[in-house]
Amino acid sequence: MSKSHSDIGRSRQRDINTAGLGGRRPAVPVGQAALAQAAQAAMSPEAWAYIAGGAGREATMDGNQAAFDRWQIVPRVLRNVEQRDPSVEILGQRFPSPLLLCPVGVLAMAHREADLAVARAAGAMGVPYILSNQASVPMEQCAAAMGDTPRWFQLYWSKSNEVVASFVRRAEACGCSAIVLTLDTTMLGWRPRDLDLGLLPFLHGQGIAQYTSDPVFRAQLQEGWNAAAGRVGAGAPGPKPPLNLATIAAALEQKASYPGGLLKNLMSGEPRAAVQHFAAIFSRPSLQWDDLKLLRQYTKLPILLKGVLHPADARKAFECGVDGLIVSNHGGRQIDGAIASLDALPAVAEAVNGKIPVLFDSGIRGGADVFKALALGATAVCLGRPYVYGLAIAGQRGVEEVIANVLAEFDLTLGLAGCTSSREVTRECLVKK
């Protein structure tokens, strides 16, 4: 963020309104509903289903939004809020604001530059980015595009511990300063929007760039490694898709997404083998608390657990030496009818009592939401779908504008509520309906 942190809100307003004098409008809509509508128009039906959809009847998605509506901000006045400091400290590092970008997979469905455009935007805005395990661009390229801006790496624990260890080593090597272990996706949730389209992007070779760029994963391909029994073909065969134009198109997508591109891979069977191998090792439902000891052996980086919603799990995580938590229900994509993340936040924060940072995601749409999450115990928040909408509409510039709008609204909300810093945002700032 190049502008003074003390007045980012009014500066953003001035920039937009000054450009408006010359007939120029923002690259992306400022209003949340209009932003989503514009993104839907910019995306294919398949991309919109994957990005915007949730589990089951999508009650959890609705619940995430409703939870914010149950809390109201109670402004205080005459408190000299001319100078404001939105910065926060996380794991010993000072961040300019309480905003990070969530890991979101398969961003190539939203825009051809995918994660790379987001990384550039994060770097330009000085906002930390949690690089996705299911990225469309390898972590090294994204890290290089971010400069000195902090980045973390999201980890899904696969059936291959060797691949897990390799991902962690690569994250360390490209300057990631924390590992975010996502725990709520050991199996994919029931997602009707995707299922109605028969869509799993990974089977098309999309969103697996961390794997296809990984030396251990590639070596396993050459060795014919299989998670279930040690060798390809040793386990029970899966269903085979019908042979038609659609499956031929999917095969071409696999080859186009694989390193080297379509022409290089046209006659190669490696892209298909990579998709099959990924599908075999992606998720590990058997993951349990003792496995955290192994992850600690792999890295000295701070480890945060993402997907914690129960205070007992928060206490257990702290006892296991975890460095931080992210309260999240995966944006409503995993369990239909799960507790809203914001409803879970206060009890989780109370369970660790400030001993480790508690971040929050699932439902953040604007700066007022950031304020409410901080007031209910979050150290910082992670933004997800809105920046993807900006990406779909206008690429890197769209992401930057969404970030700028969220930060501006938070800054203005901070001052208008009578607070001069993120530290002053406490439970006393809210009242429940």
Order of alpha helices (4+ residues) and beta strands (2+ residues): alpha-alpha-alpha-alpha-beta-beta-beta-beta-alpha-beta-alpha-beta-alpha-beta-alpha-alpha-alpha-alpha-alpha-alpha-alpha-beta-alpha-beta-alpha-beta-alpha-beta-alpha-beta
